[in-house]
Amino acid sequence: MARASVSPAPPRVSEPDLPRHLERVEPARGADLLQATLHLSGDVDLAHSSLEQCVLTADAERVDLTGATVLDVDAKDLRVASMSLRNAGIRRLRITGGRIGTLDLSGSRLDELEIRDVRIDYLTFGGAKGSDILIADSTIRTLDLPQAEITRMAFVACRSDEVDPRGLRAKDVDLRGLDAEIFTDANGLRGTTLTTFQIQKLAPAIAAGLGIQIKD
């Protein structure tokens, strides 16, 4: 007898494949970086670069990776006011530790993303297409998911002040490990998994979306 599939299916996330020895290099716009380590500071322009098998650390005001190709990258202890990965192609990116003001993943194509033990003021996946995303032990003040297409995403021991799922197309998105104060649009949660307690908190928004008045 075939084994019943687990629902929601967990994300399939693996560690970045990194070589033992890395060369210290300086960042540059449009650079082709392979097996390198970078420490980023100030205002960093890596737009349209290729980063493969790299390790990043940062204490920077702004890091621009717009349109970049990111493959097997380990980002550690980032302290960045604004980090843009808009329209980037990402496969096996791990971000651990640190504090990020804005992390912009809008329009990106994601395959295996792990975010762990990070404080983020504003995280957006707006319009992104992604699979196999794990966010753990993190605090996200505002989480934006409008018009994103996400498969196999899970949260573990996370909290957020506000989550905006408007237009989210979700499959196997597990929100049970996300303690959110507000979900701005209950209709956008189709295809996600929530706890009973989360549904109880959402009840007024669900009722409003169905045109139901609640009166005691």
C-alpha positions in Angstrom: 0.0 0.0 0.0 1.3 3.4 -0.9 2.3 5.6 2.0 0.0 8.7 2.4 1.8 11.9 1.7 2.5 14.3 4.6 0.6 17.5 4.4 1.9 20.2 4.6 5.1 18.8 3.0 8.2 20.2 4.7 10.7 22.3 2.9 13.7 20.5 1.5 16.6 22.7 2.5 20.3 21.7 2.4 23.4 23.5 3.4 25.3 25.5 0.8 28.0 23.5 -0.9 31.2 25.3 0.0 34.8 24.5 -0.7 37.4 24.2 2.2 39.4 27.2 0.9 38.0 30.5 -0.1 39.7 33.6 -1.5 39.1 37.0 0.0 37.8 39.4 -2.8 36.3 42.9 -3.0 32.7 43.4 -4.2 32.0 45.0 -7.6 28.9 45.5 -9.7 28.5 42.8 -12.3 31.3 40.7 -10.8 31.7 37.0 -11.4 32.6 35.6 -8.0 33.5 31.9 -7.4 34.6 30.3 -4.1 35.1 33.7 -2.5 34.7 35.3 0.9 33.4 38.9 1.1 33.1 41.3 4.0 30.7 44.1 3.0 30.7 47.6 4.5 29.3 51.0 3.6 27.2 51.1 0.4 27.8 48.0 -1.6 26.9 47.5 -5.3 26.8 43.9 -6.4 23.8 44.3 -8.8 23.7 41.7 -11.6 26.7 39.9 -10.1 27.1 36.1 -9.9 28.0 34.6 -6.5 28.7 30.9 -6.4 30.1 29.0 -3.4 30.7 32.2 -1.4 30.6 33.3 2.2 29.3 36.8 3.1 29.6 38.9 6.3 28.4 42.5 6.4 28.2 45.6 8.5 26.8 47.9 5.9 24.3 50.6 5.2 23.1 49.1 1.8 23.8 45.9 -0.1 22.4 45.8 -3.7 22.2 42.4 -5.2 19.4 43.3 -7.6 19.3 40.8 -10.5 22.1 38.8 -9.1 22.7 35.0 -9.4 23.2 33.5 -6.0 24.2 29.8 -5.7 25.5 28.1 -2.6 26.0 31.2 -0.5 26.3 31.4 3.3 25.6 34.8 4.7 26.6 35.2 8.4 25.9 37.8 11.0 24.6 40.4 8.6 24.1 43.9 10.0 22.6 45.8 7.1 20.1 48.6 6.9 18.8 47.6 3.5 19.5 44.5 1.4 18.0 44.1 -2.0 17.7 40.8 -3.9 15.0 42.0 -6.2 14.7 39.9 -9.3 17.6 37.7 -8.2 18.0 34.0 -9.0 18.7 32.2 -5.8 19.5 28.5 -5.1 20.7 27.4 -1.7 21.1 30.7 0.3 21.5 30.5 4.0 21.3 33.6 6.2 22.1 33.1 9.9 22.4 35.7 12.7 22.4 39.4 12.6 19.9 42.3 12.0 18.5 43.5 8.7 16.3 46.6 8.3 14.8 45.7 4.9 15.3 42.4 3.1 13.8 42.8 -0.4 13.2 39.5 -2.3 10.5 40.8 -4.5 10.4 39.3 -8.0 13.1 36.8 -7.1 13.2 33.1 -8.1 14.0 31.1 -5.0 15.0 27.5 -4.6 16.2 26.5 -1.1 16.4 29.6 1.2 17.1 29.3 5.0 16.8 32.2 7.3 17.7 31.5 10.9 18.2 33.6 14.1 17.8 36.9 12.3 15.9 40.1 13.3 14.3 41.7 10.2 12.2 44.9 10.3 10.7 44.4 6.8 10.8 41.2 4.7 9.1 41.1 1.4 8.5 38.3 -1.1 6.2 40.4 -3.2 5.8 38.7 -6.6 8.5 36.1 -5.9 8.3 32.5 -7.0 9.9 30.2 -4.5 10.1 26.7 -3.2 11.7 25.1 -0.1 12.0 28.1 2.3 12.6 27.7 6.0 12.6 30.6 8.5 13.5 29.7 12.1 14.1 31.4 15.4 13.6 34.8 13.8 11.6 38.0 14.5 10.1 39.8 11.5 8.3 43.0 12.2 6.5 43.1 8.9 6.3 40.1 6.5 5.0 40.9 3.0 3.8 38.1 0.6 1.6 39.9 -1.9 1.2 38.1 -5.3 4.0 35.6 -4.3 3.9 32.0 -5.5 5.3 29.8 -2.7 5.7 26.0 -2.4 7.0 24.2 0.7 7.6 27.0 3.2 7.7 26.6 7.0 8.3 28.8 10.0 9.8 27.5 13.3 9.7 29.6 16.5 9.1 32.9 14.7 7.1 36.0 15.5 5.8 38.9 13.4 3.8 42.0 14.1 2.0 42.0 10.7 1.7 39.6 7.8 0.3 40.7 4.4 -0.6 37.6 2.3 -2.8 39.4 -0.3 -2.8 37.5 -3.6 -0.5 34.8 -2.2 -0.6 31.5 -4.1 0.5 28.9 -1.5 1.1 25.2 -1.6 2.4 23.4 1.5 3.0 26.7 3.4 3.1 26.0 7.1 2.4 29.0 9.3 2.0 27.1 12.5 5.4 28.2 13.8 4.7 31.9 13.1 3.2 33.9 16.0 1.7 36.8 14.1 -0.2 39.6 15.7 -2.1 40.5 12.5 -2.8 38.8 9.2 -4.1 41.6 7.0 -6.1 39.5 4.5 -7.6 36.1 5.5 -8.5 35.4 1.9 -4.8 35.3 1.1 -4.2 32.4 3.4 -5.8 29.8 1.1 -3.4 26.8 0.8 -1.6 27.5 4.1 -1.7 25.5 7.4 -2.6 27.2 10.7 -3.2 26.1 14.3 -6.6 26.2 15.9 -5.5 29.2 18.0 -4.4 31.1 14.9 -7.8 30.4 13.3 -9.6 31.7 16.4 -7.6 35.0 16.2 -8.5 35.2 12.5 -12.2 34.6 13.0 -13.3 38.2 12.8 -11.4 38.8 9.5 -12.8 35.5 8.0 -16.3 36.5 9.0 -15.9 40.0 7.5 -14.7 38.5 4.3 -17.8 36.3 4.1 -20.1 39.2 5.0 -21.0 37.8 8.4 -21.8 40.2 11.2 -20.6 39.2 14.7 -22.8 40.5 17.5 -23.2 39.3 21.1 
